[in-house]
Amino acid sequence: MIEEMRMKNVWKIELRSHNQMSYTKLTKWLKDNHVPLRPVRGKIDTYWVNKYVQIETSHDSFYVGAAGDLRAWEIAHLIFKTFVVQEYPFSNLRQVRIDIGNQYNDEGILGSRITYAKDFLKKRSLNV
């Protein structure tokens, strides 16, 4: 559930990890994968990636938000494909907040597609 994120367009990356993650472990994992994080002043678990994009961590997922939908989608997909898919093959990505009509649903916006890590892994194995 988004607590601190104030961006209008947000994508959720759910890790589906077999080991219990925590807010601090997830933040460390992102930093270890060279995702630049700078704390948002006054927020507990929300960070700036750059001046346009924020990430909020949760215990088993994180939220990537931006004012523009394309920017939020682009950064969320980049993180998902580059870092998440290899380490968390049962993870998924979905849009949970959209500026149009101020919609929010933590399970995913109606009509939006859920992307599964296994789909990327299948494509990679077919290309080898």
Stockholm file with secondary structure:
# STOCKHOLM 1.0

chainA/1-128         MIEEMRMKNVWKIELRSHNQMSYTKLTKWLKDNHVPLRPVRGKIDTYWVNKYVQIETSHDSFYVGAAGDLRAWEIAHLIFKTFVVQEYPFSNLRQVRIDIGNQYNDEGILGSRITYAKDFLKKRSLNV
#=GR chainA/1-128 SS CCSSCCCSEEEEEECCCSSCCCHHHHHHHHHHTTCCCEECTTCSSEEESSSSEEEEECSSEEEEEESSHHHHHHHHHHHIIIIIHHHCTTCEEEEEEETGGGEECTTCCTTCCCEEHHHHHHHHHHHC
#=GC SS_cons         CCSSCCCSEEEEEECCCSSCCCHHHHHHHHHHTTCCCEECTTCSSEEESSSSEEEEECSSEEEEEESSHHHHHHHHHHHIIIIIHHHCTTCEEEEEEETGGGEECTTCCTTCCCEEHHHHHHHHHHHC
//
